């Protein structure tokens, strides 16, 4: 079998509708899997920032702020 006839067979196989259809199906499947994994794997940045801001937005009482001021005036290091 010569290289020219082998090349012709490979070209005819790649041009067949079964190979083209299978390639399209595989590409669509990979695209779908990647899209689903991206959607469920990464938390969005907006949601995490909102949750952190809500947890940090607890207001301090006057006693807590007074204690912080006293500790800062003493000049003690942790």
Steps between C-alpha positions, in 0.01 A plus 500: 500500500661823389495826687275657236227238539530522880455877480190458281347256750564736793346793312193298406453387862531856633248627244236241590185631667534260795839640600382860459183436704692322777751787518223759533326297773824463696576874476149591619524254788834641616362854474197405711711328766736797529211743524330304779823459696572873474152584622505273805869511589581870531312712751432841360699785649190712566343240726811453712553874540141552607525225759825638640364856512190387684704315761734797549222756518411411858511827694719521807364623827641806674676282758688303234621814325604653833705188582674519162590866557643424845711214364632717219593781743709263711722424201508129563600275217354161442 
